[in-house]
């Protein structure tokens, strides 16, 4: 049995990886190793490793790395702590491969450590572009350190090949987050109200806003513009999920707490809702608002509109249900108005999601079962004739 080590650092990333983890756990060809790190182990971010245990997984190792600072200096130091922790872990675990998803700074530290240990990296969601955050560069860097790639669209597959990756090791399998939509029995409106202890209104919105780390405008200024637009919405309820442990993410979370305290009749906030509650909330809401990838990838499959603010997700393939706006008060108001329009609501019913229809984790396990594992440690650059 090949030892596959899945490493997760955030609630969102785990939510995407969960279907694949279940499939690997059930397989008789692979031994699943589960390692948690980063925000999962932080009380400030909700100790979300407990969601993993509640889902029936045994955590094989917890690697502490997160300093109580979200400045650039603090994050770089956290990355250094991560590399030291994973040096010890890889020396003991000796996995046949490491699975990493996406573009976060934790993944870059882990990928660098795995490379030195000559452990093949299986990378999910490579080839994508998000122009408004340094995550974009991190994603491409992790791709260049990886041996096998599972992309969410054919466009992204072709981009990795353009970057010199072997076409025979780059597979378009669709977005893994859609598996949860297909497989989970989502909660209805009444069940959510009872579960969350809230009362929905005529219009309802899920809000997730992360720092736009390459913007000249501060996170505080950007989020305040969104809050100003939210204050203008009548007969509306807002469910906030807090920002990740990114540069300056704490200021956004402090602003969320203050807003909810002052407006508890129309808003609530959560460190993490978990996959089931989060997707259920998005499904019944009129729109997901902010700059989360969930608004780009998952929301269209739930026939929910997206108000995508700023440049954080700029460059990603998008469905017709996504409304893009600048970080400007009037532009955000325009999108709120459009979402409430009956004509736009009719459009949502026929939206096609460019990221597939689910079944991604099954495809990944099938491909992994057929891999030639002996040639993964030596990686050659794939030249394309110009």
Phi, psi and omega per residue, in radians:
X1 nan 2.261 3.098
X2 -1.343 2.334 3.121
X3 -1.509 1.986 3.141
X4 -1.880 2.052 -3.096
X5 -1.733 1.955 3.074
X6 -1.711 2.211 -3.074
X7 -2.059 2.266 -3.126
X8 -2.319 2.475 -3.079
X9 -2.100 -0.274 -3.084
X10 -2.391 2.837 3.130
X11 -1.071 -0.774 -3.068
X12 -1.142 -0.760 -3.135
X13 -1.115 -0.726 3.097
X14 -1.107 -0.717 3.119
X15 -0.987 -0.608 3.111
X16 -1.336 -0.644 -3.075
X17 -1.380 -0.333 -3.004
X18 -0.952 -0.801 3.134
X19 -1.051 -0.687 3.117
X20 -1.169 -0.683 3.121
X21 -1.075 -0.735 3.099
X22 -1.066 -0.757 -3.108
X23 -1.143 -0.704 3.126
X24 -1.207 -0.651 3.123
X25 -1.099 -0.633 -3.116
X26 -1.427 -0.289 -3.054
X27 -1.286 2.563 3.046
X28 -1.686 0.145 3.111
X29 -1.832 -0.299 -3.044
X30 -2.285 2.603 3.007
X31 -1.915 2.066 -3.104
X32 -1.443 2.235 2.969
X33 -1.950 2.212 -3.109
X34 -1.938 2.123 -3.137
X35 -2.189 2.258 3.113
X36 -2.018 2.610 -3.101
X37 -2.687 -3.013 3.000
X38 1.051 -2.393 -3.025
X39 -1.144 -0.372 3.101
X40 -0.977 -0.513 -3.025
X41 -1.754 0.135 -3.054
X42 -1.787 2.191 3.050
X43 -1.018 -0.595 -3.126
X44 -1.069 -0.558 -3.108
X45 -1.843 0.323 2.942
X46 1.643 0.156 -3.134
X47 0.786 0.951 -2.971
X48 -1.286 -0.040 3.016
X49 -1.066 -0.403 -3.137
X50 -1.180 -0.474 3.045
X51 -1.129 -0.643 -3.126
X52 -1.155 -0.785 3.110
X53 -1.140 -0.678 3.141
X54 -1.131 -0.439 3.114
X55 -1.450 0.048 3.033
X56 1.660 0.187 3.126
X57 -1.662 2.489 2.990
X58 -1.580 2.186 3.110
X59 -1.481 2.080 -3.076
X60 -1.376 -0.472 -3.134
X61 -2.808 2.495 2.998
X62 -1.991 2.134 -3.110
X63 -1.934 1.838 3.113
X64 -1.218 2.426 3.132
X65 -2.667 -0.363 -2.919
X66 -1.464 2.067 3.015
X67 -1.426 2.771 -3.129
X68 -1.478 0.959 3.123
X69 -2.656 2.360 3.090
X70 -2.009 0.398 3.001
X71 -1.338 2.834 3.064
X72 -0.943 -0.718 3.122
X73 -1.105 -0.762 -3.136
X74 -1.117 -0.697 -3.120
X75 -1.207 -0.725 3.105
X76 -1.083 -0.680 3.096
X77 -1.159 -0.667 3.060
X78 -1.058 -0.668 3.115
X79 -1.106 -0.671 3.099
X80 -1.147 -0.729 3.091
X81 -1.072 -0.689 3.127
X82 -1.062 -0.772 -3.125
X83 -1.091 -0.683 3.104
X84 -1.139 -0.744 3.135
X85 -1.116 -0.716 -3.112
X86 -1.378 -0.325 2.985
X87 -1.090 -0.786 3.103
X88 -1.155 -0.759 -3.072
X89 -1.121 -0.851 -3.105
X90 -1.122 -0.538 3.115
X91 -1.143 -0.532 -3.137
X92 -1.627 -0.686 -3.015
X93 -1.434 -0.626 -3.128
X94 0.774 1.060 3.133
X95 -1.264 2.744 3.047
X96 -1.350 -0.406 3.076
X97 -2.829 2.713 3.084
X98 -2.038 2.318 3.084
X99 -1.777 2.148 3.101
X100 -2.171 2.461 3.127
X101 -2.041 2.254 2.892
X102 1.460 -2.390 -2.704
X103 -2.493 0.225 -3.059
X104 -1.434 2.766 -3.060
X105 -1.093 -0.543 3.101
X106 -1.025 -0.690 -3.088
X107 -1.160 -0.571 3.118
X108 -1.154 -0.744 3.096
X109 -1.083 -0.760 -3.116
X110 -1.178 -0.723 3.137
X111 -1.104 -0.685 3.121
X112 -1.120 -0.751 3.125
X113 -1.130 -0.766 -3.138
X114 -1.094 -0.626 3.134
X115 -1.088 -0.763 3.136
X116 -1.150 -0.555 3.113
X117 -1.472 0.051 -3.088
X118 0.926 0.693 3.045
X119 -1.662 2.092 3.139
X120 -1.038 2.429 3.135
X121 -1.853 2.264 3.031
X122 -1.812 2.032 -2.993
X123 -1.924 2.280 3.081
X124 -1.866 2.479 3.079
X125 1.215 0.596 2.989
X126 -1.410 2.956 3.079
X127 1.414 -0.046 -3.103
X128 -1.518 2.871 3.137
X129 -2.208 2.281 3.016
X130 -2.384 1.661 -2.897
X131 -1.241 -0.301 -3.012
X132 -1.610 0.096 -3.088
X133 -2.482 2.674 3.091
X134 -1.187 -0.181 3.037
X135 -0.952 -0.544 -3.121
X136 -1.008 -0.844 3.133
X137 -1.185 -0.656 3.134
X138 -1.099 -0.749 3.141
X139 -1.004 -0.817 -3.127
X140 -1.156 -0.636 3.119
X141 -1.119 -0.763 3.106
X142 -1.114 -0.673 3.103
X143 -1.024 -0.719 -3.110
X144 -1.236 -0.307 3.088
X145 -1.632 -0.076 -2.994
X146 -1.704 2.672 -3.109
X147 -1.718 -0.556 -3.097
X148 -2.322 2.450 -3.068
X149 -2.227 2.385 3.007
X150 -2.126 1.906 -3.069
X151 -1.729 2.868 -3.076
X152 -1.677 -0.246 3.042
X153 -2.544 2.870 3.096
X154 -1.192 -0.588 3.083
X155 -1.016 -0.759 -3.134
X156 -1.219 -0.594 3.062
X157 -1.058 -0.803 -3.125
X158 -1.133 -0.583 3.121
X159 -1.158 -0.671 3.094
X160 -1.151 -0.672 3.078
X161 -1.114 -0.682 3.069
X162 -1.056 -0.525 3.134
X163 -1.417 0.023 3.084
X164 1.740 0.182 3.130
X165 -1.448 2.528 -3.112
X166 -1.120 2.102 -3.120
X167 -0.990 -0.497 -3.135
X168 -1.312 -0.119 3.120
X169 -2.042 0.206 3.139
X170 -2.085 2.041 -3.022
X171 -2.126 2.231 3.033
X172 -1.521 1.926 -3.074
X173 -2.094 -0.002 -3.067
X174 1.516 3.047 -3.095
X175 -1.437 2.203 -3.058
X176 -1.182 -0.431 3.137
X177 -1.113 -0.382 3.138
X178 -1.266 -0.324 3.080
X179 -1.033 -0.680 -3.136
X180 -1.113 -0.647 -3.136
X181 -1.131 -0.666 -3.129
X182 -1.294 -0.680 -2.944
X183 -1.662 -0.498 -3.057
X184 -1.482 2.417 3.043
X185 -1.396 1.615 -3.019
X186 -1.142 2.610 -3.123
X187 -1.397 2.558 3.074
X188 -1.524 -3.127 -3.049
X189 -1.024 -0.840 -3.101
X190 -1.140 -0.717 3.121
X191 -1.116 -0.673 3.120
X192 -1.164 -0.740 3.136
X193 -1.044 -0.723 3.127
X194 -1.218 -0.744 -3.101
X195 -1.146 -0.723 -3.066
X196 -1.622 -0.223 -3.126
X197 1.215 0.675 -3.110
X198 -2.262 3.050 3.070
X199 -2.300 1.988 -3.141
X200 -1.179 2.807 3.138
X201 -2.058 -2.922 -3.107
X202 -1.054 -0.797 3.088
X203 -1.998 2.444 -3.103
X204 -2.398 2.466 -3.052
X205 -2.405 2.402 3.000
X206 -1.716 2.270 -3.058
X207 -2.104 2.122 3.019
X208 -2.367 2.063 -3.093
X209 -2.290 2.105 3.126
X210 -1.875 2.756 3.108
X211 -1.035 2.405 3.043
X212 -1.641 1.603 -2.835
X213 -1.239 -0.163 3.106
X214 -1.902 0.156 -3.093
X215 -1.483 2.608 3.041
X216 -1.364 -0.336 3.108
X217 -1.524 2.371 -3.092
X218 -1.178 2.751 3.086
X219 -1.035 -0.672 3.138
X220 -1.087 -0.796 3.129
X221 -1.104 -0.768 -3.127
X222 -1.093 -0.827 -3.067
X223 -1.224 -0.550 3.101
X224 -1.120 -0.635 3.076
X225 -1.087 -0.741 3.098
X226 -1.110 -0.762 3.137
X227 -1.098 -0.643 3.091
X228 -1.068 -0.726 3.124
X229 -1.192 -0.653 3.116
X230 -1.100 -0.694 -3.127
X231 -1.085 -0.355 -3.126
X232 -1.492 -0.141 -3.066
X233 -1.505 2.122 -3.121
X234 -1.647 2.636 3.105
X235 0.890 0.783 -3.068
X236 -2.272 2.625 3.081
X237 -2.148 2.489 -3.065
X238 -2.186 2.210 3.079
X239 -1.919 1.937 -3.122
X240 -1.624 2.387 2.813
X241 -1.962 2.444 -2.941
X242 -1.357 2.834 -3.109
X243 -1.221 2.698 3.078
X244 -1.276 3.100 3.136
X245 -1.408 1.056 3.096
X246 -1.724 3.027 3.068
X247 -0.982 2.126 3.109
X248 1.174 0.337 3.095
X249 -1.189 -0.484 -3.074
X250 -1.139 -0.587 -3.132
X251 -1.142 -0.636 3.088
X252 -1.123 -0.761 -3.126
X253 -1.143 -0.635 3.081
X254 -1.134 -0.682 3.130
X255 -1.202 -0.629 3.070
X256 -1.090 -0.845 -3.128
X257 -1.015 -0.748 -3.135
X258 -1.139 -0.772 -3.129
X259 -1.098 -0.786 -3.120
X260 -1.153 -0.668 3.114
X261 -1.073 -0.663 -3.104
X262 -1.478 -0.262 -3.051
X263 -2.376 0.801 -3.010
X264 -1.130 -0.293 3.132
X265 -1.409 -0.246 -3.100
X266 -2.248 0.106 -3.073
X267 -2.694 2.612 3.021
X268 -2.514 2.761 -3.067
X269 -2.365 2.613 -3.069
X270 -2.482 2.410 2.997
X271 -1.105 -0.721 3.108
X272 -2.769 2.388 3.079
X273 -1.655 -0.294 -2.988
X274 1.376 2.781 -3.027
X275 -1.037 -0.818 -3.052
X276 -1.091 -0.904 -3.100
X277 -1.205 -0.671 -3.123
X278 -1.089 -0.885 -3.132
X279 -1.142 -0.611 3.097
X280 -1.123 -0.735 3.098
X281 -1.089 -0.836 -3.121
X282 -1.040 -0.679 -3.099
X283 -1.106 -0.703 -3.085
X284 -1.515 -0.199 -3.117
X285 -1.385 2.746 3.062
X286 -1.287 -0.512 3.120
X287 -2.847 2.685 2.901
X288 -1.720 2.258 -2.974
X289 -2.065 2.381 3.088
X290 2.356 -2.308 -3.100
X291 -2.586 0.554 3.138
X292 -1.465 2.597 3.068
X293 -1.105 -0.396 3.106
X294 -1.053 -0.580 3.103
X295 -1.197 -0.450 3.139
X296 -1.527 -0.738 -2.950
X297 -1.696 -0.886 -3.039
X298 -1.518 -0.720 -3.006
X299 -0.954 -0.726 -3.137
X300 -1.027 -0.604 3.131
X301 -1.228 -0.352 3.106
X302 -1.652 0.074 -3.113
X303 1.020 0.670 3.112
X304 -1.982 2.399 3.132
X305 -1.229 2.810 3.081
X306 -2.269 2.233 2.953
X307 -1.775 1.769 -3.047
X308 -1.705 1.994 -2.979
X309 -1.808 2.256 3.028
X310 1.397 -2.766 -2.975
X311 -1.838 0.000 -3.014
X312 -1.014 -0.635 -3.140
X313 -1.837 0.163 -3.107
X314 -1.069 2.275 3.125
X315 1.923 -0.305 3.125
X316 -1.347 2.514 3.005
X317 -1.034 2.380 -3.025
X318 -2.288 2.589 3.018
X319 -1.473 2.957 -3.115
X320 -1.267 -0.160 -3.121
X321 -1.444 -0.016 -3.037
X322 -1.756 2.175 3.088
X323 -1.807 2.079 -3.133
X324 -1.699 2.432 3.084
X325 -2.542 2.757 3.066
X326 -1.360 2.912 3.079
X327 -1.409 1.207 -3.132
X328 -2.389 2.372 -3.030
X329 -0.916 -0.909 -3.073
X330 -1.177 -0.567 3.128
X331 -1.224 -0.688 3.088
X332 -1.149 -0.727 3.089
X333 -1.035 -0.709 3.118
X334 -0.988 -0.754 -3.116
X335 -1.202 -0.690 3.070
X336 -1.039 -0.714 3.135
X337 -1.134 -0.737 -3.128
X338 -1.103 -0.736 -3.115
X339 -1.012 -0.581 -3.096
X340 -1.465 -0.115 -3.103
X341 -1.287 2.331 -3.094
X342 -1.097 -0.618 3.125
X343 -1.121 -0.702 3.114
X344 -1.198 -0.642 3.114
X345 -1.089 -0.618 3.098
X346 -1.171 -0.644 3.118
X347 -1.038 -0.652 -3.084
X348 -1.035 -0.549 -3.058
X349 -1.143 -0.358 -3.087
X350 -2.024 0.278 -3.113
X351 -1.195 2.386 3.047
X352 -1.818 2.271 -3.135
X353 -1.549 2.055 -3.124
X354 -1.192 -0.129 -3.100
X355 -1.660 0.182 3.022
X356 1.797 -2.893 -3.059
X357 -2.278 0.348 -3.137
X358 1.672 -3.029 -3.090
X359 1.393 0.182 -3.053
X360 -1.159 -0.768 -3.084
X361 -1.111 -0.637 3.075
X362 -1.095 -0.732 3.123
X363 -1.097 -0.727 -3.114
X364 -1.113 -0.820 -3.125
X365 -1.098 -0.701 3.123
X366 -1.096 -0.757 3.131
X367 -1.149 -0.752 3.126
X368 -1.074 -0.605 -3.125
X369 -1.222 -0.303 -3.099
X370 -1.888 0.050 -3.104
X371 -1.175 2.602 2.933
X372 -1.544 1.632 -2.998
X373 -1.197 -0.382 -3.069
X374 -1.191 -0.353 -3.069
X375 -1.890 0.335 -3.088
X376 -1.478 -0.402 -3.059
X377 -1.382 -0.401 3.132
X378 -1.841 2.021 -3.029
X379 -1.966 2.258 3.127
X380 -1.942 2.544 3.102
X381 -1.305 2.322 3.136
X382 -1.668 1.912 3.141
X383 -1.391 2.462 3.050
X384 -2.027 2.273 -3.133
X385 -1.109 2.322 -3.121
X386 -1.888 nan nan
